[in-house]
């Protein structure tokens, strides 16, 4: 298993997503969190599996789509650094 580093912005976004889902269904929120953590673990062992994209704020990073959510990250030695996580319907150009 590789290293997963979540930047403060990504942590805040994850908490907001969990809170939003939990407002309707706590069990679904916990399941989503478990699944996203498993995905982060997979990305940490295969950091180049997602498409590389050029962003205005973050520069060149990788973007992996999971369901309705976009995960922006960059490979680091031994794993990945999770930079942003948000719903795909949001204005991605403004956020990244």
Residue, then its C-alpha position, 0 to 999 in steps of 0.5 A: x500500500x502506498x502513501x496517501x496525503x490529503x491536502x487541507x483543501x481536499x480534507x475540507x471538501x471530503x468532509x463537506x461531501x460526507x456531511x451532505x450525503x449523511x444529511x439524507x443517509x448516514x449509512x450511504x455516507x459511511x459507505x461512500x467514505x469507505x469506497x473513496x478511501x479504497x480508491x485513494x489506496x489504489x491510486x497510491x499504488x498506481x498513481x499514473x492510472x488517471x488522465x493527466x490534465x492541465x489546470x489553471x491553479x494546480x498546473x499539471x495534475x491527474x484527474x480520476x472520476x469516481x461516480x459523480x466526483x472528480x479527484x485531482x491528485x499528483x503522484x509523489x514518491x511512494x504514493x499520491x497527494x490528494x489535492x481536490x475532491x468535488x462533485x463533477x457538476x461544479x465549475x471545475x475551471x474555477x476550482x482547479 
